[in-house]
Amino acid sequence: MVTWRAAVLLCLGAASMPLWPWPWTGLAVVLAAVALLCALDLRAAAALKQVTLTREGQRAVRLGDEAVVTLKIHNSGVRTLRADLRDDWVPSAGAGQTTHRLEIAPGATGVVETRLRPTRRGDRPAVRVTLRSHGPLRLTFRQLGARPATPGWTLRVLPRFESRRFLAEKVSRLRVLDGSTAVRGRGRGTEFDALREYVGGDDVRSIDWRASARRSDVLVRTWRPERDRRVLCVLDTGRTSAVRVDRTSAPAPRPAWLPALPPPTGPVPAHGEPRLDAAIDAALLLAALAGRAGDRVDLLAVDTAVRASVAGAGREALLPRLVDAVAPLQPALVETDFELVVGEIMRRERKRALVVLFTTLEPGPIGEGLLPVLPRLASRHKVLVASVHDPALTALTSRMPEDAEQAYAAVAAHQAFAERDRVRDALVRHGVEVVDAPLAEFASRVSDAYLTLKAAGRL
């Protein structure tokens, strides 16, 4: 292929035609000279079949962080490789500089770094590497035919997990729960912990008389919250999970005795984030907290088919497995099959478990899909429905309309609230716990509901 430099040489030769006694002969000489230079330049260009491309670098990165992927270009030919390289990625990979000019000696290897700052969660693949080998004069280049194959590479973008800043507070509450239960003695949701010597103020009903007789001392039983309970997080990946919600509302005021929270990490999405991302964030916080409490956590993502499934594991391996499983999940524009959801839950969880269903409180999906099959699920398991709502609805109902359009919007928002209240009441009548909170408080409120149920022994 010919570059623009050859055309410039041809134009300069044509501009000198009036100086020639025979213009047509001069034009033929100029054309021949430019063609000869291009042929020699093309022959001197390195052959692309002798170029090998390989990649190294990060395979995974958290959303909002930066990853570096290295592309190595090895020239195994006998000519110097003078090349222009373009390393293309999908737009959501957030690639920085993608074009580079290289000069690699025979037998040497060039290195090109691409810095990626993804803007979306999921798998972000490399698209294509375009390599043009130029001659010394850069009049021609080789690109088609023996172009080297693009090395495959996929960067997995993990969830931001912004709610991890709540984890220290929730673990502190869990430790308080453990300590207070042991002091108060046996209650709902507790199990035997250990024997210790009697001290003044202990409840005499906690004395273990048989153990005291064997030890010739007065021993009392201590209790702790029951462990090894089952928690199943169910992510609804249907069409309602694609709705974007904003963080326009501020978090609820915190009591003075609680420690201050660290600020949110990473950039805040300009147009909000999907409900699915909010559900994933809350599920990760709940899984981390339940793992610290000694409970077993499973995860299920489903719409019209099972999209992800993670069985409970040890505390050390649980969270990485969950993060890797939910990273590629994307909302599907289909109606969720709650019959399938309930069937999968009943098949996987034989024993009683806390089922946390992350979905929406819209009357269509819940009234027509979940409520008909809910009695079968609630008869065996404790069900918690967690839904995040858009603060924009609250804003529509809290301001005075200035024209007819705003009045209609306010009426529609009030109607949406009324329908959501009817759905919540229907769920409560079936013994279901409901968490309905804005995005800024959603993950924290779900974990608080888990701690409340655990303290009451209702898991």
C-alpha positions as a printed NumPy array, in Angstrom:
array([[  0.   ,   0.   ,   0.   ],
       [  1.129,   3.55 ,  -0.781],
       [  1.18 ,   6.375,   1.777],
       [  0.577,  10.078,   1.296],
       [  4.329,  10.694,   0.982],
       [  4.401,   9.021,  -2.428],
       [  1.599,  11.318,  -3.585],
       [  3.575,  14.35 ,  -2.35 ],
       [  6.64 ,  13.24 ,  -4.367],
       [  4.484,  12.776,  -7.441],
       [  2.972,  16.251,  -7.05 ],
       [  6.403,  17.835,  -6.668],
       [  7.581,  16.087,  -9.84 ],
       [  4.484,  17.217, -11.724],
       [  5.06 ,  20.81 , -10.578],
       [  8.448,  20.76 , -12.328],
       [  6.964,  19.732, -15.685],
       [  7.212,  23.259, -17.274],
       [ 10.998,  23.083, -16.873],
       [ 11.211,  19.981, -19.041],
       [ 11.482,  20.337, -22.869],
       [  9.228,  17.302, -23.242],
       [  6.574,  17.412, -20.445],
       [  5.083,  14.019, -21.181],
       [  8.458,  12.362, -21.135],
       [  9.24 ,  14.144, -17.86 ],
       [  5.966,  12.955, -16.368],
       [  6.796,   9.373, -17.339],
       [ 10.251,   9.713, -15.751],
       [  8.741,  11.093, -12.525],
       [  6.184,   8.277, -12.387],
       [  8.865,   5.675, -12.966],
       [ 11.13 ,   7.2  , -10.319],
       [  8.357,   7.318,  -7.708],
       [  7.272,   3.762,  -8.558],
       [ 10.874,   2.547,  -8.241],
       [ 11.292,   4.253,  -4.872],
       [  8.023,   2.754,  -3.653],
       [  9.056,  -0.72 ,  -4.808],
       [ 12.425,  -0.472,  -3.075],
       [ 10.799,   0.917,   0.066],
       [  8.226,  -1.895,   0.109],
       [ 10.937,  -4.508,  -0.356],
       [ 12.878,  -3.062,   2.58 ],
       [  9.823,  -3.185,   4.88 ],
       [  9.801,  -6.032,   7.414],
       [  7.499,  -8.938,   6.623],
       [  4.55 ,  -9.232,   8.985],
       [  4.599, -13.034,   8.911],
       [  7.813, -12.832,  10.933],
       [  6.185, -10.727,  13.666],
       [  4.714, -12.404,  16.764],
       [  2.301, -10.693,  19.172],
       [  1.754, -11.769,  22.785],
       [ -0.027, -10.169,  25.76 ],
       [  0.69 ,  -9.984,  29.462],
       [ -0.872,  -8.079,  32.331],
       [ -3.898,  -7.985,  34.592],
       [ -6.837, -10.28 ,  34.037],
       [ -9.176,  -8.609,  36.519],
       [ -9.68 ,  -5.123,  37.935],
       [-12.24 ,  -3.521,  40.209],
       [-14.592,  -1.022,  38.573],
       [-13.119,   2.456,  38.992],
       [ -9.498,   1.239,  39.2  ],
       [ -6.891,   1.163,  36.441],
       [ -5.416,  -1.927,  34.776],
       [ -2.303,  -2.219,  32.612],
       [ -2.111,  -4.744,  29.764],
       [  1.203,  -5.186,  27.926],
       [  1.49 ,  -6.107,  24.255],
       [  4.837,  -7.577,  23.19 ],
       [  5.912,  -7.414,  19.539],
       [  8.739,  -9.81 ,  18.645],
       [ 10.528,  -9.266,  15.334],
       [ 12.079, -12.569,  14.246],
       [ 12.935, -11.339,  10.745],
       [ 16.171,  -9.974,   9.302],
       [ 14.914,  -6.451,   8.667],
       [ 14.175,  -3.668,  11.13 ],
       [ 10.467,  -3.343,  11.859],
       [  9.256,   0.236,  11.463],
       [  5.592,   0.087,  12.233],
       [  2.477,   1.953,  13.283],
       [  0.423,  -0.066,  15.775],
       [ -3.153,   0.401,  16.893],
       [ -4.474,  -1.671,  19.822],
       [ -8.291,  -1.473,  19.823],
       [-10.523,  -2.426,  22.779],
       [-14.264,  -2.18 ,  23.285],
       [-15.25 ,   1.422,  24.204],
       [-16.341,   0.509,  27.747],
       [-12.83 ,  -0.798,  28.482],
       [-11.69 ,   2.82 ,  28.755],
       [ -8.427,   2.372,  26.862],
       [ -6.018,   5.317,  26.98 ],
       [ -3.443,   5.743,  24.21 ],
       [ -4.044,   3.09 ,  21.553],
       [ -1.756,   4.21 ,  18.679],
       [  2.019,   3.789,  18.82 ],
       [  5.006,   4.183,  16.475],
       [  7.582,   1.416,  16.793],
       [ 11.082,   0.648,  15.535],
       [ 12.25 ,  -2.842,  16.492],
       [ 15.625,  -4.29 ,  15.444],
       [ 15.873,  -7.86 ,  14.069],
       [ 15.512, -10.41 ,  16.868],
       [ 14.374,  -7.773,  19.374],
       [ 11.061,  -7.34 ,  21.178],
       [  9.086,  -4.142,  21.564],
       [  6.687,  -3.484,  24.427],
       [  3.499,  -1.419,  24.311],
       [  1.448,  -0.675,  27.435],
       [ -2.281,   0.033,  27.303],
       [ -3.852,   1.573,  30.391],
       [ -7.484,   0.648,  30.874],
       [-10.011,   2.347,  33.158],
       [-13.285,   0.488,  32.513],
       [-16.609,   2.271,  32.795],
       [-18.803,  -0.831,  33.083],
       [-18.755,  -4.075,  35.005],
       [-18.286,  -7.363,  33.123],
       [-15.876,  -8.872,  30.6  ],
       [-14.1  ,  -6.337,  28.374],
       [-12.248,  -7.999,  25.46 ],
       [ -9.509,  -6.705,  23.182],
       [-10.924,  -6.227,  19.676],
       [ -8.087,  -6.067,  17.164],
       [ -4.425,  -5.172,  16.761],
       [ -3.647,  -3.352,  13.514],
       [  0.038,  -3.347,  12.497],
       [  1.49 ,  -1.496,   9.517],
       [  5.077,  -2.25 ,   8.552],
       [  6.701,   0.711,   6.737],
       [  9.851,   0.933,   4.656],
       [ 12.76 ,   3.258,   5.529],
       [ 11.252,   6.088,   3.434],
       [  7.727,   5.405,   4.75 ],
       [  6.384,   5.613,   1.194],
       [  4.641,   2.222,   1.424],
       [  3.482,  -0.212,   4.096],
       [  2.465,  -3.822,   4.518],
       [ -0.788,  -4.565,   6.293],
       [ -2.984,  -7.055,   4.461],
       [ -2.281, -10.7  ,   3.794],
       [  0.256, -11.911,   6.359],
       [ -0.917,  -9.686,   9.195],
       [ -0.196, -11.345,  12.578],
       [ -3.145, -12.723,  14.5  ],
       [ -4.552, -10.603,  17.321],
       [ -3.799, -12.245,  20.683],
       [ -6.963, -12.798,  22.652],
       [ -7.33 , -11.053,  25.995],
       [-10.323, -10.372,  28.203],
       [-10.269,  -8.077,  31.21 ],
       [-12.851,  -8.983,  33.837],
       [-14.184,  -5.865,  35.551],
       [-15.28 ,  -6.739,  39.081],
       [-18.017,  -4.884,  40.993],
       [-16.972,  -1.697,  42.744],
       [-18.226,  -3.082,  46.104],
       [-18.657,   0.396,  47.504],
       [-20.646,  -0.913,  50.453],
       [-17.535,  -2.513,  51.952],
       [-17.103,   0.74 ,  53.864],
       [-20.077,  -0.4  ,  56.004],
       [-18.474,  -3.736,  56.847],
       [-16.484,  -2.579,  59.885],
       [-19.608,  -1.105,  61.481],
       [-21.696,  -4.212,  60.812],
       [-18.996,  -6.522,  62.193],
       [-18.853,  -4.376,  65.338],
       [-22.597,  -4.785,  65.787],
       [-22.203,  -8.514,  65.241],
       [-19.576,  -8.706,  67.984],
       [-21.85 ,  -6.765,  70.327],
       [-24.607,  -9.227,  69.477],
       [-22.338, -12.18 ,  70.304],
       [-21.275, -10.683,  73.624],
       [-24.718,  -9.554,  74.761],
       [-26.294, -12.904,  74.025],
       [-23.677, -14.764,  76.059],
       [-24.311, -12.504,  79.08 ],
       [-28.107, -12.576,  78.94 ],
       [-28.215, -16.332,  78.808],
       [-30.226, -18.617,  76.616],
       [-32.759, -17.121,  74.265],
       [-34.203, -17.495,  70.796],
       [-31.644, -18.154,  68.126],
       [-28.914, -19.239,  70.544],
       [-26.926, -22.404,  71.059],
       [-24.663, -23.744,  73.794],
       [-21.213, -22.144,  73.804],
       [-19.155, -23.158,  76.857],
       [-19.07 , -23.729,  80.607],
       [-17.498, -21.28 ,  83.025],
       [-17.36 , -20.699,  86.767],
       [-20.272, -18.991,  88.446],
       [-19.783, -15.304,  89.34 ],
       [-22.039, -12.988,  91.266],
       [-24.954, -11.723,  89.177],
       [-25.279, -14.807,  86.94 ],
       [-28.756, -16.223,  86.434],
       [-29.122, -19.286,  88.655],
       [-31.189, -20.909,  85.928],
       [-28.   , -21.123,  83.836],
       [-26.237, -23.368,  86.393],
       [-25.316, -26.784,  85.025],
       [-25.805, -28.968,  88.123],
       [-24.381, -32.156,  86.622],
       [-21.177, -30.454,  85.477],
       [-20.947, -28.679,  88.834],
       [-21.172, -32.01 ,  90.672],
       [-18.387, -33.514,  88.58 ],
       [-16.1  , -30.508,  89.138],
       [-17.068, -29.82 ,  92.755],
       [-17.611, -26.227,  91.678],
       [-20.545, -24.191,  90.468],
       [-20.523, -23.949,  86.655],
       [-22.902, -22.032,  84.411],
       [-23.685, -22.421,  80.749],
       [-23.045, -19.616,  78.294],
       [-24.833, -19.207,  75.003],
       [-24.103, -17.587,  71.674],
       [-26.089, -16.827,  68.527],
       [-26.651, -19.904,  66.42 ],
       [-24.089, -20.421,  63.676],
       [-23.941, -22.394,  60.462],
       [-27.296, -21.029,  59.323],
       [-28.002, -20.81 ,  55.593],
       [-28.354, -17.538,  53.709],
       [-29.332, -17.61 ,  50.028],
       [-28.985, -14.393,  48.005],
       [-31.206, -14.474,  44.896],
       [-30.519, -11.828,  42.249],
       [-33.37 , -11.011,  39.889],
       [-31.642, -10.319,  36.543],
       [-34.851,  -9.696,  34.59 ],
       [-35.929,  -6.504,  32.861],
       [-36.642,  -4.569,  36.071],
       [-32.987,  -4.928,  37.109],
       [-31.931,  -2.725,  34.175],
       [-33.652,   0.391,  35.583],
       [-31.126,   3.024,  36.645],
       [-31.435,   4.727,  40.026],
       [-29.629,   7.792,  41.343],
       [-27.841,   8.582,  44.588],
       [-29.519,  11.965,  44.937],
       [-30.739,  11.313,  48.477],
       [-28.351,  11.649,  51.387],
       [-27.906,   8.722,  53.797],
       [-29.941,   8.72 ,  56.974],
       [-28.326,  10.474,  59.972],
       [-26.124,   8.172,  62.034],
       [-26.124,   7.893,  65.83 ],
       [-23.259,   9.658,  67.566],
       [-21.922,   6.44 ,  69.098],
       [-21.3  ,   4.842,  65.687],
       [-17.896,   5.425,  64.047],
       [-17.733,   7.715,  61.046],
       [-17.88 ,   5.99 ,  57.671],
       [-15.103,   6.414,  55.122],
       [-16.11 ,   8.322,  51.974],
       [-17.358,   6.366,  48.945],
       [-14.613,   4.999,  46.72 ],
       [-14.393,   5.485,  42.973],
       [-16.344,   7.768,  40.66 ],
       [-20.117,   8.013,  40.962],
       [-21.949,   7.139,  37.695],
       [-23.283,  10.266,  36.014],
       [-26.682,   8.723,  35.203],
       [-27.058,   6.461,  38.22 ],
       [-26.477,   2.734,  38.162],
       [-28.687,  -0.258,  37.342],
       [-30.691,  -1.919,  40.071],
       [-28.711,  -5.083,  39.404],
       [-25.461,  -3.353,  40.382],
       [-27.075,  -2.087,  43.595],
       [-28.314,  -5.61 ,  44.363],
       [-24.862,  -7.062,  43.728],
       [-23.295,  -4.496,  46.043],
       [-25.777,  -5.296,  48.834],
       [-25.408,  -9.05 ,  48.316],
       [-21.619,  -8.843,  48.641],
       [-21.895,  -6.894,  51.899],
       [-24.442,  -9.384,  53.254],
       [-22.246, -12.328,  52.227],
       [-19.173, -10.833,  53.892],
       [-21.126, -10.168,  57.083],
       [-22.797, -13.591,  57.173],
       [-19.443, -15.237,  56.573],
       [-18.03 , -13.401,  59.604],
       [-21.042, -14.628,  61.605],
       [-20.285, -18.244,  60.735],
       [-23.262, -18.732,  58.422],
       [-23.182, -20.424,  55.035],
       [-23.921, -18.159,  52.072],
       [-25.139, -19.28 ,  48.631],
       [-25.927, -17.126,  45.62 ],
       [-28.31 , -17.569,  42.717],
       [-28.869, -15.232,  39.744],
       [-31.886, -16.05 ,  37.606],
       [-34.458, -14.602,  35.188],
       [-35.788, -17.133,  32.67 ],
       [-32.694, -19.274,  33.265],
       [-30.045, -19.631,  35.933],
       [-27.305, -17.12 ,  35.098],
       [-24.979, -17.746,  38.048],
       [-24.829, -20.123,  40.967],
       [-22.335, -20.235,  43.842],
       [-22.53 , -22.789,  46.633],
       [-21.336, -21.905,  50.112],
       [-17.618, -22.231,  50.829],
       [-15.146, -21.406,  53.563],
       [-14.897, -17.868,  54.865],
       [-11.589, -17.269,  53.09 ],
       [-12.749, -18.359,  49.62 ],
       [-16.363, -17.18 ,  49.724],
       [-16.131, -13.506,  48.78 ],
       [-13.662, -13.914,  45.85 ],
       [-15.879, -16.629,  44.372],
       [-18.967, -14.457,  44.673],
       [-17.251, -11.433,  43.142],
       [-15.991, -13.462,  40.19 ],
       [-19.414, -15.057,  39.636],
       [-21.444, -11.832,  39.623],
       [-18.948,  -9.744,  37.602],
       [-20.228, -10.77 ,  34.111],
       [-23.936, -10.594,  35.026],
       [-26.004,  -8.228,  32.9  ],
       [-29.75 ,  -7.461,  32.98 ],
       [-31.83 ,  -9.473,  30.516],
       [-34.791,  -7.75 ,  28.882],
       [-37.206, -10.551,  29.765],
       [-39.83 , -11.082,  32.45 ],
       [-38.464, -13.038,  35.395],
       [-39.901, -16.535,  35.787],
       [-40.617, -16.673,  39.533],
       [-41.894, -20.217,  39.183],
       [-38.369, -21.145,  38.115],
       [-36.904, -19.045,  40.942],
       [-38.95 , -20.79 ,  43.626],
       [-38.302, -24.195,  42.083],
       [-34.543, -23.653,  42.123],
       [-34.631, -22.438,  45.73 ],
       [-36.658, -25.417,  46.905],
       [-34.384, -27.823,  45.043],
       [-31.129, -26.337,  46.328],
       [-32.091, -25.546,  49.931],
       [-33.512, -28.598,  51.672],
       [-33.105, -27.107,  55.152],
       [-34.606, -23.886,  56.43 ],
       [-32.725, -20.841,  55.148],
       [-32.956, -17.079,  54.93 ],
       [-33.801, -16.311,  51.295],
       [-32.935, -12.724,  50.364],
       [-34.629, -11.917,  47.049],
       [-33.243,  -8.803,  45.382],
       [-35.996,  -7.606,  43.062],
       [-38.435,  -4.722,  42.697],
       [-41.763,  -3.94 ,  44.363],
       [-43.567,  -3.228,  41.11 ],
       [-47.082,  -4.717,  41.089],
       [-46.666,  -6.448,  37.719],
       [-43.686,  -8.736,  38.404],
       [-44.569,  -9.283,  42.08 ],
       [-48.362,  -9.528,  41.849],
       [-48.489, -11.747,  38.776],
       [-45.197, -13.603,  39.195],
       [-44.104, -13.925,  42.834],
       [-47.29 , -13.805,  44.946],
       [-48.918, -16.919,  43.408],
       [-45.865, -19.077,  44.274],
       [-44.823, -17.281,  47.465],
       [-46.811, -19.461,  49.959],
       [-44.854, -22.545,  48.866],
       [-41.565, -20.728,  49.473],
       [-42.53 , -18.989,  52.722],
       [-43.781, -22.247,  54.263],
       [-40.249, -23.656,  54.345],
       [-37.897, -20.651,  54.386],
       [-37.694, -17.191,  55.892],
       [-38.031, -14.759,  52.984],
       [-36.648, -11.221,  52.799],
       [-37.526,  -9.124,  49.733],
       [-35.03 ,  -6.294,  49.142],
       [-35.846,  -3.531,  46.673],
       [-34.087,  -0.288,  45.84 ],
       [-36.248,   2.625,  44.718],
       [-35.384,   5.762,  42.816],
       [-35.212,   8.946,  44.972],
       [-36.513,  10.836,  41.942],
       [-40.006,   9.603,  42.844],
       [-39.683,  11.126,  46.302],
       [-38.54 ,  14.4  ,  44.764],
       [-41.603,  14.48 ,  42.499],
       [-43.963,  14.127,  45.455],
       [-42.191,  16.606,  47.732],
       [-42.275,  19.724,  45.581],
       [-45.149,  21.974,  44.603],
       [-46.103,  21.547,  40.91 ],
       [-45.649,  24.68 ,  38.832],
       [-47.478,  23.588,  35.692],
       [-49.702,  20.821,  34.378],
       [-46.786,  18.616,  33.352],
       [-45.294,  18.635,  36.868],
       [-48.746,  18.031,  38.348],
       [-49.24 ,  14.921,  36.211],
       [-45.737,  13.707,  37.169],
       [-46.508,  14.202,  40.878],
       [-49.784,  12.291,  40.574],
       [-47.983,   9.44 ,  38.784],
       [-45.347,   9.337,  41.54 ],
       [-48.032,   9.194,  44.264],
       [-49.726,   6.381,  42.371],
       [-46.422,   4.486,  42.147],
       [-45.962,   4.853,  45.917],
       [-49.499,   3.601,  46.553],
       [-48.971,   0.54 ,  44.344],
       [-45.662,  -0.181,  46.056],
       [-47.359,   0.035,  49.473],
       [-50.021,  -2.438,  48.345],
       [-47.344,  -4.854,  47.173],
       [-45.459,  -4.492,  50.466],
       [-48.64 ,  -5.172,  52.475],
       [-49.343,  -8.28 ,  50.412],
       [-45.832,  -9.582,  51.066],
       [-46.051,  -8.871,  54.792],
       [-49.324, -10.832,  55.016],
       [-47.359, -13.872,  53.82 ],
       [-44.786, -13.394,  56.587],
       [-42.17 , -11.819,  54.312],
       [-39.748,  -9.185,  55.561],
       [-39.452,  -6.211,  53.186],
       [-36.562,  -3.764,  52.788],
       [-37.346,  -0.82 ,  50.519],
       [-34.639,   1.851,  50.597],
       [-32.899,   4.381,  48.336],
       [-29.599,   3.481,  46.745],
       [-27.439,   5.331,  49.271],
       [-28.853,   3.274,  52.172],
       [-29.815,   0.041,  50.43 ],
       [-26.848,  -2.22 ,  51.226],
       [-26.7  ,  -1.057,  54.85 ],
       [-30.428,  -1.597,  55.397],
       [-30.288,  -5.151,  54.02 ],
       [-27.449,  -6.051,  56.401],
       [-29.322,  -4.436,  59.302],
       [-32.34 ,  -6.614,  58.524],
       [-30.108,  -9.712,  58.611],
       [-28.648,  -8.7  ,  61.988],
       [-32.141,  -8.069,  63.398],
       [-33.381, -11.483,  62.278],
       [-30.268, -13.157,  63.641],
       [-30.613, -11.444,  67.027],
       [-34.262, -12.572,  67.225],
       [-33.416, -16.157,  66.215],
       [-35.63 , -16.038,  63.129],
       [-33.146, -17.271,  60.517]])
